[in-house]
């Protein structure tokens, strides 16, 4: 059965990849981003899907804009079956004491307060309509692991993981279900931007990235399928598990991967 799906932060990266997968399998999608120009380009790339896709600019740090996004989706599609809270930003790898407070506040506002705005608007609306599935993208830091240089970003994702667990408990015995989504390390602009000031660091990291990281073409079809089949409150949807990573390391000498080939021209 066709689903009505909203994805925040979907003008590029994982959000855009998920939108493409859902559209290709016959679902209706509203894509969203804070940047209208980027959003318009994303919408134009989906021209073959006609009225199955629409776009609505939304800055998730503004609760009123998130509310307007819900109104747009409900008016355009009639209802919302799945809402994916994906919008998030990171920072170049820096020690905590080297990150300016303006940058730190921007990341916290988007990743934590933006998630809270999604929760406040969407959960209330889904409870009112009597059903819905709400997914939140986690990231590095969600499991409690520490990576030097990613302190603020990791702290926001640890906060998001706590919010997800709390929300699952609060939604127990309701018709609305929450699940967290862990895509793992995916080579996107967000990852590359972390090395903006450290190109040598990126070159050193590429061998390990080629083992543990994945491409959008690998990750998005799997996550989209798992979300469509999911019906459990408090589920944790992951692209790979520990055994999968173990196999990646075990077979690395045989299965050579180069996730940066297209980027290198």
N, C-alpha and C positions, 0 to 999 in steps of 0.2 A: 504494500500500500504506500502511496506517495506521502511524503512528509513535508511539512512546512518548517524551514530551518533558517535561523538567523545566526550569523557569525560575525562577531566584532573583530576588528583588526584583520580584515580579510582582503585588503588590497594588494597584499604580497605575502610571501613566505608560506608558512603552514596554513594560515587562514585561507589564502587564495587557493592553495592546493586542495584543501578540504572542500571548498566551494565547488571546484571543478569536479571532484569525485562525486559529490552529491548530485550535481546537475547531470552528469553522465549516466547516472543510474535512475534518472527520472524524477528527482525530487525538486521542490521549489526552494529557492534560496534568496535571502536578502543579504547582500554583502555590505560591509560598513568599514569606514576608516575616518580618522580625524582630518585627513588631507583630501579635499575635493578633487584636485587634479589627478592624484594617484588613483583615487577611487574611480574616476571616470575612465581612466585607461584600463583598469581592471574590468569594468563593466563592458567596455568595447570588446575586450578579448572573449566575452561570452555571448557575442551577438547572435550566434546560431541557436541559442536557447530561448530567444524571444521573450515572452512575458513570464517565463518560468524564473527569471532572475531580475532583481531590481537592486538599486543601490541607494544608500542613505548615509550622508555624512554625520558622524557622531564622535564627539570627544568624550570618552567614558569617564573622565574626571568631572564631568558636569552631569549631575543626576537628571536635570531637566532634559538634556540631550538624549540620555539613555531612555527616558520616558517617551520622548518623541520618536525614537527608533522603534520602540514597542508599538506605538500607535500606527506608525507607517507599516510595520509588518502585519499587524492585525487587520488593518484596512486593506492592504494589498493582497494578502493571502487568506484572510478570513479568520485565521487562528495561528498560533505558534506551537508546534509540536516539540521542537528541539531548539534550544538556545545555547550557543557555544561562546563562552566568555574567553576570548583568545587574545584580545588586545594587551600588549605588554611591550616594555622597552628595557634595554640593558645599557651597560656602559663599557667603555674601554677598560681593559684590565689595569687597575690602579690599587695601591694600598689604600686602606680606609682613610688614612689621614691626608691623602692627596686628592680625595674627591671633594669638590666644592659642594657646599650645602645646597646651592640652587639646583645643581645636577641631582644630588641625592633626593631632594624633595620632589623633583619632577618624576624620578623613577618610582618613589614610594607612592606618589599621588596616582600615577597611572596603574601600577601593578597591584597595589593594595586597596586604595580608595576607589579605583576604577572597578575592581572586583566587587567591593561592597555596594557600589552604585548599581551594578548589574543585579546583585542579590536583592537589594531593596526593591527595585522596580519589577524585575522579572518573576521572582518567587511570589510576590503579592498578586501579580497579574495571572500567573499560572494557577494559583490556588483559587482565584476568582473564576477562572474558566473551567476548573475542575480536573485539570490534567497538565502534564508537561514534563519534559526531561531537560535538566540544566547541567551543562558540562563546563568545567573550568580547567584550562590548560595549566599544568604545573611546569616546573623546570628545575634547573640545577639549584639545589638548596632545599627542595621539597622533602628530600629524604633525610636531611640533616647533615649531609656530607659537606665538607669545606673545601673550597678552592681559593688559593691566594689570588687576590686581584678582583674577585667577584663578590666582595663582602656585602655591598648594598643590594645588588641584584639577588644574591642568594638569600639574604634576609627577607626580602619581599616574597620570594617563592616559598620560604618556610612559613611565612605568615599565611599565604594563600592555602597551603596544605592544611594548616590548623583551621582556617575558616571552612574548608571543605568538610573536614571531619565533624566540626560542630554543626554545620548545616545539615549533614546527613542525619545526625541525632535528632535535630529539631524537626525534620521532615518525616520522621518515622510515623507510619500509620496515616499518611496523607496521600493524595493521588499524584503528588509531585515528587520526582526522584532526582537526586543529585549524584553525579559521578565525577571523579577526577580523571584527567587524561595526562599521561606522561609519554610524550613523543620521543624521549631520549635526546641525544645530541643530533641535531639535523643541520646540515650545512646550508645556512641561509644568510641573508645580509646581517641579521642580528649577531650571529657568531663571528662573521668576518669583521664587523664593526668593532668588536672587542679588541682587535689587533691593529686598529687604525694607527696608533702611535708606536707600534712594535712589529714591523714587517718581518724582522728577523725571528721574532718569537713565533709568528705564524708559520714560517718555513720549518722551524724546529718542531712545531706541533703537528704538521701535516701527516707524518708517518703514523702517529697514534690516532689522529682523526680518521685516517683511512681504515682503521680497524674498528674503532668504537662508534664513529658517527655514521649517519645514513643520509641518503638523498631524499628530497621531497617525493620523488617518484616511487621510492620504496615505502616511505612512511604513510603518506596520506591515504592510499587505497586501503591499507590495513586498519588504520584508525577509523576511517569512515565506516567500514563494514562492521567493526566492533561496536561502534556507537549505535548503528542502526539495529543491531541484534540485542543490544543491552536493554534490560528492563529491571535492573536491580538497584535499589537505593543504596548509596554508599559504595558503589563499585569503583574499582581502580582499574582503568583501562591503560595498558602499556603496550608500546610497540614491540619491545623486547623484554625478556626476563633474564635472570642471571645466567641460566644455562645457555641462552642464545649468545650472550656476550662471551661466555667461556668458549663456545664453538668458534666465534669470530677470531679470538686470539689463537686457538688451536690450529685453525686452518689458514691463518694469515700468511704463512710462508708459501702456501700453495695457491690460494685464491687472492691474487694481487688486485687491490681495489684502488682507483684513483678518482676520488670524488671531486677533485679540482681540475680535471682534464678540460672540461668545457670552459671553465673560467680562465684557464691559461691559454685559451685560443687554439 
